[in-house]
Amino acid sequence: MLAAAVAALAVLAALAACSGASATGGPTTSATAAPSTAPTTLGSVASTVLAAATADPSAAALTPLPGMPPVLDPSDVDAADGPGMLSPVVAGFPSRIYVPNTLSNTVTVIDPATFKVLGTFPVGREPQHVVPSWDLKTLWVNDDLGNSLIPIDPATGAFGKPVPVHDPYNLYFTPDGKYAVVMASADKELVFRDPHTMAIRRILHVPCEGVNHADFSADGRYFLVSCEFSAQILKVDTETMTLDGVLDLPRPSMPQDVKMAPDGHVFYVADMMANGVWLIDGAALRIRGFIATGAGAHGEYISRDATTMYISNRGEGSISLLDVRTDRLIGKWYIPGGGSPDMGGLSADGKVLWLSGRYDNVVYAISTVDGRLLAKIPVGAGPHGLCVYPQPGRYSLGHTGVFR
């Protein structure tokens, strides 16, 4: 673990050396963020890498968000996501891979059993993600520049009538199922909506650029949001729908996917510019450490046994394996011939990791047993937030499939 701390210190030193400007040429600090949320010294950040492995906050008693389904195991929020643990709601749905092609303005549907494309369907303008609804009954295509959410019936594969929603870059659901949360990136808003009709219930204007990914605390009472264009992390109170804090990341940074460790001890934030994963203490909203994974770290997916996180490194065509119990890297898989692994999910049995090849117009099927590439399937241009469906879990928190 000492080696990990030294590595983190080296990476943070490199970041500090070139932190004069953000990806968008902005200042290195936010006028709206509390100064105490930003790391003050490289040593203080690196030293917390050691602490991250020994902390045991999961032992604390949970007081869940009212209306949220019971927490089955405080030491494993993914307890309902084990191999084959399909909800009765989805048990009869055919297994499919839904791929939004942002540049082709289509969704490609793949049969994972045969690796064959079943069809490609037009869906508007620049679809970004395919998102399971909280009640598991609907898939929503985020038709971002078309300003709509397009429903898919996963039982039949039928596409429904678009629902007008402005700037739906990404989509999440509160753990109590009360709200859909639209990540309106260009509008600089989190828009809380009715999860069925998508009628607006509250708009939270945010002091950052490029809201895109999120995950919820174990008790569901708050969630962290990444802001990719301003190198910041937001903390939002789920019940009051208000901003609790803003964390500035060392520049240059471009935070992407957000995932809480199964035992809740830390949030992992993939950073495609820092080329690794930040360890964030969600309760205190502070950086606990950094783990270098590879160029263009982007997507994060927890294994069905809740021991390993698969991290897609889009810039180098690899997948890093992180032990989520010790916060140590335990392996790395490279896509033969290179690639651009982006977003995706795991098969219901956990044996196959499906990822879009963002700049290669393909989808990768990768064995989680040995990292072997099982298939590389041509799809449309610019495939992004693909959804593997159905997956285990009692309810969906959104994105391409975050279940609990």
ZAMARGU-4260 file (C-alpha; in steps of 0.2 Angstrom, whole numbers, plus 5000, padded with zeros to 4 digits):
<rodrens>
0) 5000/5000/5000 | 5015/5011/5003 | 5019/5009/4984 | 5002/5015/4980 | 5004/5030/4991
5) 5021/5034/4982 | 5013/5032/4965 | 4999/5043/4970 | 5011/5057/4976 | 5020/5056/4959
10) 5004/5058/4949 | 4998/5072/4959 | 5015/5081/4958 | 5014/5079/4939 | 4996/5087/4940
15) 5002/5101/4950 | 5016/5105/4938 | 5004/5108/4924 | 4989/5115/4933 | 4989/5132/4926
20) 4973/5131/4917 | 4958/5119/4914 | 4953/5110/4899 | 4943/5125/4894 | 4956/5137/4898
25) 4948/5143/4914 | 4955/5148/4931 | 4962/5134/4943 | 4949/5137/4957 | 4931/5140/4957
30) 4923/5156/4964 | 4908/5146/4970 | 4918/5132/4979 | 4923/5132/4997 | 4942/5134/4998
35) 4942/5120/5012 | 4936/5107/4999 | 4952/5108/4988 | 4968/5099/4993 | 4981/5110/5000
40) 4996/5100/4999 | 5002/5085/4989 | 5007/5076/5004 | 4991/5077/5013 | 4982/5069/4998
45) 4994/5055/4996 | 4994/5051/5014 | 4976/5047/5014 | 4978/5033/5001 | 4985/5023/5016
50) 4970/5027/5026 | 4958/5023/5013 | 4962/5004/5014 | 4960/5003/5033 | 4944/5014/5036
55) 4928/5005/5040 | 4914/5017/5038 | 4902/5004/5033 | 4900/4999/5051 | 4891/5015/5055
60) 4872/5013/5056 | 4862/5019/5041 | 4847/5030/5042 | 4840/5028/5024 | 4831/5041/5014
65) 4812/5039/5017 | 4804/5028/5004 | 4820/5020/4999 | 4819/5001/4998 | 4828/4993/5013
70) 4847/4992/5013 | 4850/4973/5012 | 4868/4973/5018 | 4876/4989/5025 | 4893/4982/5020
75) 4887/4979/5002 | 4875/4990/4993 | 4876/4979/4978 | 4870/4964/4988 | 4855/4963/4976
80) 4866/4963/4961 | 4873/4945/4962 | 4874/4934/4947 | 4857/4930/4940 | 4848/4939/4953
85) 4835/4946/4941 | 4819/4955/4948 | 4803/4946/4944 | 4799/4963/4934 | 4813/4959/4921
90) 4814/4940/4922 | 4804/4938/4906 | 4814/4951/4896 | 4825/4946/4882 | 4843/4949/4885
95) 4849/4963/4874 | 4863/4976/4872 | 4856/4993/4867 | 4869/5004/4859 | 4866/5023/4856
100) 4877/5029/4842 | 4879/5048/4845 | 4885/5052/4827 | 4874/5041/4817 | 4858/5046/4828
105) 4853/5028/4830 | 4852/5014/4843 | 4859/4997/4838 | 4852/4982/4847 | 4863/4966/4849
110) 4859/4949/4854 | 4873/4945/4867 | 4870/4926/4865 | 4875/4926/4846 | 4885/4943/4846
115) 4873/4947/4831 | 4865/4964/4827 | 4846/4962/4827 | 4843/4980/4821 | 4847/4998/4820
120) 4834/5011/4824 | 4834/5030/4821 | 4831/5040/4837 | 4833/5059/4835 | 4849/5069/4837
125) 4865/5064/4846 | 4858/5050/4858 | 4871/5048/4873 | 4865/5035/4885 | 4852/5021/4886
130) 4845/5021/4904 | 4834/5009/4914 | 4820/5017/4924 | 4819/5016/4943 | 4805/5003/4941
135) 4815/4993/4928 | 4800/4993/4916 | 4807/5006/4903 | 4823/5010/4895 | 4825/5029/4891
140) 4836/5034/4876 | 4844/5051/4880 | 4841/5060/4864 | 4852/5074/4870 | 4852/5087/4855
145) 4835/5081/4850 | 4829/5087/4867 | 4819/5072/4871 | 4819/5055/4881 | 4813/5041/4870
150) 4806/5026/4879 | 4809/5008/4874 | 4799/4993/4880 | 4812/4980/4885 | 4799/4966/4884
155) 4796/4969/4866 | 4810/4980/4860 | 4797/4993/4854 | 4802/5011/4853 | 4789/5023/4860
160) 4784/5041/4857 | 4798/5054/4862 | 4794/5064/4878 | 4800/5082/4877 | 4815/5085/4889
165) 4828/5098/4886 | 4846/5094/4886 | 4845/5076/4893 | 4864/5072/4892 | 4862/5059/4906
170) 4848/5052/4917 | 4847/5046/4935 | 4834/5041/4948 | 4833/5045/4966 | 4834/5029/4977
175) 4816/5032/4983 | 4810/5032/4965 | 4802/5049/4968 | 4812/5058/4955 | 4821/5057/4938
180) 4836/5068/4938 | 4841/5074/4921 | 4859/5079/4919 | 4857/5095/4908 | 4875/5097/4904
185) 4874/5112/4892 | 4860/5121/4903 | 4871/5119/4919 | 4856/5111/4928 | 4851/5096/4938
190) 4832/5094/4933 | 4822/5084/4945 | 4807/5077/4936 | 4792/5065/4938 | 4800/5048/4934
195) 4785/5043/4923 | 4779/5058/4914 | 4795/5068/4915 | 4786/5084/4921 | 4798/5096/4930
200) 4797/5096/4949 | 4812/5107/4953 | 4827/5114/4944 | 4844/5115/4953 | 4856/5127/4944
205) 4874/5122/4947 | 4890/5132/4948 | 4900/5121/4937 | 4902/5116/4919 | 4897/5099/4911
210) 4887/5089/4924 | 4888/5071/4918 | 4889/5057/4930 | 4883/5053/4948 | 4881/5040/4961
215) 4871/5039/4978 | 4877/5036/4996 | 4873/5020/5004 | 4858/5028/5014 | 4853/5037/4998
220) 4853/5054/5007 | 4865/5062/4995 | 4874/5060/4978 | 4890/5066/4970 | 4890/5073/4953
225) 4905/5075/4941 | 4907/5091/4931 | 4919/5087/4917 | 4923/5104/4910 | 4927/5113/4926
230) 4936/5099/4936 | 4923/5098/4950 | 4913/5087/4960 | 4896/5092/4967 | 4887/5085/4983
235) 4868/5086/4982 | 4855/5083/4996 | 4843/5070/4988 | 4828/5075/4999 | 4829/5094/4998
240) 4836/5094/4980 | 4849/5107/4986 | 4868/5109/4984 | 4878/5104/4999 | 4895/5108/4992
245) 4908/5109/4978 | 4925/5100/4978 | 4938/5107/4966 | 4950/5093/4959 | 4968/5097/4955
250) 4970/5103/4937 | 4971/5097/4924 | 4956/5085/4927 | 4941/5080/4918 | 4930/5069/4929
255) 4919/5056/4922 | 4910/5041/4929 | 4906/5040/4948 | 4904/5024/4958 | 4903/5021/4977
260) 4912/5007/4984 | 4900/4992/4989 | 4904/4995/5007 | 4902/5014/5006 | 4920/5018/5011
265) 4924/5029/4997 | 4917/5036/4980 | 4928/5032/4964 | 4928/5046/4951 | 4936/5041/4934
270) 4946/5055/4927 | 4951/5055/4908 | 4963/5069/4909 | 4972/5064/4925 | 4972/5046/4919
275) 4966/5037/4934 | 4953/5037/4948 | 4951/5049/4962 | 4946/5042/4979 | 4933/5054/4987
280) 4926/5054/5004 | 4908/5058/5001 | 4903/5063/5018 | 4917/5075/5021 | 4918/5080/5002
285) 4937/5078/5002 | 4950/5069/4992 | 4957/5053/5000 | 4969/5048/4986 | 4972/5045/4968
290) 4976/5029/4958 | 4983/5030/4941 | 4975/5017/4929 | 4978/5022/4911 | 4976/5035/4898
295) 4958/5042/4897 | 4950/5033/4912 | 4932/5034/4909 | 4919/5020/4914 | 4917/5011/4931
300) 4909/4994/4933 | 4908/4983/4949 | 4909/4964/4947 | 4894/4953/4952 | 4903/4947/4968
305) 4907/4966/4973 | 4925/4963/4974 | 4932/4971/4958 | 4929/4987/4949 | 4933/4987/4930
310) 4939/5004/4924 | 4939/5008/4905 | 4954/5017/4899 | 4947/5025/4883 | 4964/5033/4878
315) 4974/5017/4878 | 4962/5003/4874 | 4963/4995/4891 | 4953/4990/4906 | 4961/4991/4924
320) 4955/4980/4938 | 4954/4988/4955 | 4951/4978/4971 | 4937/4988/4980 | 4941/4981/4997
325) 4959/4987/4997 | 4959/5000/4984 | 4974/4992/4975 | 4975/4988/4956 | 4976/4969/4953
330) 4977/4968/4934 | 4975/4976/4917 | 4968/4970/4901 | 4972/4977/4884 | 4961/4976/4869
335) 4970/4967/4855 | 4975/4980/4841 | 4970/4994/4853 | 4953/5002/4855 | 4943/5016/4864
340) 4933/5007/4878 | 4920/5019/4885 | 4903/5015/4893 | 4894/4999/4896 | 4889/4986/4909
345) 4890/4968/4914 | 4880/4953/4908 | 4868/4946/4921 | 4879/4932/4926 | 4894/4944/4927
350) 4905/4934/4915 | 4905/4947/4901 | 4909/4965/4901 | 4901/4975/4887 | 4909/4992/4882
355) 4906/5004/4868 | 4921/5008/4857 | 4918/5026/4856 | 4931/5031/4842 | 4931/5014/4833
360) 4912/5012/4829 | 4912/4995/4838 | 4906/4986/4854 | 4918/4975/4864 | 4913/4959/4873
365) 4926/4955/4885 | 4927/4940/4897 | 4929/4944/4915 | 4937/4927/4918 | 4953/4931/4909
370) 4951/4948/4900 | 4950/4939/4883 | 4941/4948/4869 | 4926/4938/4864 | 4919/4949/4851
375) 4921/4965/4842 | 4904/4970/4834 | 4903/4984/4821 | 4889/4997/4826 | 4885/5015/4821
380) 4896/5030/4822 | 4901/5036/4840 | 4894/5023/4851 | 4893/5029/4869 | 4882/5024/4884
385) 4877/5006/4880 | 4865/4997/4891 | 4866/4978/4895 | 4848/4973/4899 | 4841/4965/4910
390) 4853/4965/4924 | 4851/4960/4942 | 4844/4972/4955 | 4828/4978/4964 | 4828/4995/4956
395) 4839/5007/4945 | 4848/5022/4949 | 4850/5026/4931 | 4865/5029/4919 | 4869/5014/4909
400) 4863/5003/4923 | 4867/5006/4942 | 4856/4994/4952 | 4853/4991/4970
</rodrens>
